[in-house]
Each structure stands twice: as structure tokens, then as C-alpha cells.
């Protein structure tokens, strides 16, 4: 199966799709219509050859997708809030007055920054802190195996716990819709909900698999960096030194993981690759759920817009099937 270099992300009541030159977000609004927003997109690694070397391009892509993901989530959140306010105003018999987008953007931006800081503390610093209590700081391999194990366990428990929230379960359904529509496109099939529904919701290039690869690769890279630190300085790194060193090496970890993820997408039919990517696909049993045909339709609307099949802007709408 070819790797068509198309990726996406589930958002609130919708899906974002990215191709080589466009980013499109499709959101289902309460009226039943699909609101589609399309923006031009050109990766920095495409525009600048210096950034297109292996590993470095992965680190660049990681940062780009992080920023793009936050912007897309903010857009879907704004749509959800605006539609909820319209419904409330209609129920109260009052006129809906939209809030200033600038204020909403600042609020959502601050929320994203706080969420990222909390995530870094919980999934990055806390495992190091807990591992330091086991008195194994001198053994770089053992320390990072424990820290990596704690990090993975916390992540799996976190994902499993949030899957019980109804709103997030719908996001996981849209995540499944994203994968199914991409599979239909990769197979060269007609982009219809019926065709896409026949495909699996598990995809080897999923961000869930990427996070798992990052966590596993981090154990190796951080064990090497801690060993080199001990050899160079003469004693094992302190908790603070470990955190700063590991955090500074995150672009290397992300870039290397990106290359492995792309390789797994291109060689997904190889028996060795299938064995190696199996844990990531298992984890997707939590982060994806079976979508409805209406949800798949939203994913296809985003995919078509990203591919340039439809030239949609923010004000364009598509009527839902049925």
C-alpha cells in the first residue's frame, strides 16, 4: 500500500486533514451541515532544503504539527462555543451577539500553553522524579527503563481514563473516521462513507503510534545521553540536569521517531514491520472508535478539501447525507 503523505487529526465534532499544500478542517454543526475551512500549507522542510535532511525534518514536522494541531483544535472549539451560544440565544428568544474572536483566541491560546506545561510536568518531569526515588540514578539504562515504563504506563492509563468521557469518545470516533477515509484514499477508492467504512480504523502512521515510538526511543537515547554525561562530568546527572538534558534532546527523539513512523507507513506489509508496529495499533483500540457514516462524511469533506477536490473556504457549507 503506498504512503500518500496525507495526515490528519480529530477535533471537536470534526476532522482536520493535511496534504502537501493544504490544510482543511471540517466540522459538523448542529444544523446538520458541514462547515469546511481550508488554508494553504507548505512545510518548512519543503521550502528550505537545509531543513529537509533526515531527523531534522522530523523535528521540524513535530513542531509544525504541534502548532497546527493547537490552531485546529482552537478553531473547532470556537465553532462549538459559537453554535452553543446561538442555540442558547434562540431558546431564550434573544439575539446572538458573537464574542470577539481576538479574546477567544487569547483565552484558548493560554489554555493550550497551560495544558502543555501540565503535560510536560506530568509526562516528562514526574517520571524522572519518581525514578530518582528508586536509588538507581547511577545506572543510566535501569533509570531510563524505569522512567520510560512509568511514562508509558501513565500515558496508557490517561488515554484509557479519558475514553470514558462522552465528548472525548466522540473525538475518538472522528479519529477512526479520519483513518478510514485516509485508507480509502490510499487504496485509490472512491471517497464515499460506504467505501471508507469497510476499512480498519487502525493506521500505522497514527499519532498514537508516534507517541509510543517516542516513548520507547527516548529510553535508548536518554540512556546513552546519561552515560555520556557521567563519563564527561565524572558523576551521574542530578534530577534537574537530567530534565534539562532530556528535554533538550526531545527534538532528536521526535525527529528519529518521525523517520521510523514514515518507514513503518511505507513498509507496513513487511512481516517485521507488522510485528514492530503492533503495540501502536493495539493502543489505537482505545484512541479510535468505530465512527458513524455521518462522521466519516465529515472526514471525507476535510480530505477532499485538503486534496483540492473541493475549493472550500470558511464560509462554505456542505449538506449532510440523509
C-alpha positions, 0 to 999 in steps of 0.5 A: 500500500503506498504512503500518500503523505496525507495526515490528519487529526480529530477535533471537536465534532470534526476532522482536520486533514493535511496534504502537501499544500493544504490544510482543511478542517471540517466540522459538523454543526448542529444544523446538520451541515458541514462547515469546511475551512481550508488554508494553504500549507507548505512545510518548512522542510519543503521550502528550505532544503537545509531543513529537509535532511533526515531527523531534522525534518522530523523535528521540524514536522513535530513542531509544525504539527504541534502548532497546527494541531493547537490552531485546529483544535482552537478553531473547532472549539470556537465553532462549538462555543459559537453554535452553543451560544446561538442555540442558547440565544434562540431558546431564550428568544434573544439575539446572538451577539458573537464574542470577539474572536481576538479574546477567544483566541487569547483565552484558548491560546493560554489554555493550550500553553497551560495544558502543555506545561501540565503535560510536560510536568506530568509526562516528562518531569514526574517520571524522572522524579519518581525514578530518582526515588528508586536509588538507581540514578547511577545506572543510566539504562535501569533509570531510563527503563524505569522512567520510560515504563512509568511514562508509558504506563501513565500515558496508557492509563490517561488515554484509557481514563479519558475514553470514558468521557462522552465528548472525548469518545466522540473525538475518538470516533472522528479519529477512526473516521479520519483513518478510514477515509485516509485508507480509502484514499490510499487504496485509490477508492472512491471517497464515499462513507460506504467505501471508507467504512469497510476499512480498519480504523487502525493506521500505522502512521497514527499519532498514537503510534508516534507517541509510543515510538517516542516513548520507547526511543527516548529510553535508548537515547536518554540512556546513552545521553546519561552515560555520556554525561557521567563519563564527561562530568565524572558523576551521574546527572542530578534530577534537574540536569537530567530534565534539562538534558532530556528535554533538550534532546526531545527534538532528536527523539521526535525527529528519529521517531518521525523517520521510523513512523514514515518507514513503518507507513511505507513498509507496513506489509513487511512481516517485521514491520507488522510485528514492530508496529503492533503495540501502536495499533493495539493502543489505537483500540482505545484512541479510535472508535468505530465512527458513524457514516455521518462522521466519516462524511465529515472526514471525507469533506476535510480530505477532499478539501485538503486534496483540492477536490473541493475549493472550500473556504470558511464560509462554505457549507456542505449538506449532510447525507440523509 
